[in-house]
Amino acid sequence: MFVFGAILALVYWNSTRESRAAQRAAEQEKVELAKITQTLMDARNRPPSQQQRELQQLLVDKHTCEKQLARCEADAGADAGLP
């Protein structure tokens, strides 16, 4: 009877140890996920960098130039049609 009790105790001890290990692993994953989520939220809320602002300004300038060029080409086409 003593051997049977010892075996049951070892099985119980082993299963609780594995359960605690799984809980620790799950907690560690939660912490890592929280860090990643916080990093993404911080990046979203951070103001654009100087390089990003310059790139945005270049795009605005490019679109302005394209509009002006289209107007000039339209004017040139209209002028070419005059006798």
Secondary structure, 3 states (H helix, E strand, C coil): CHHHHHHHHHHHHHHHHHHHHHHHHHHHHHHHHHHHHHHHHHHHHCCCCHHHHHHHHHHHHHHHHHHHHHHHHHHHHHHHCCC
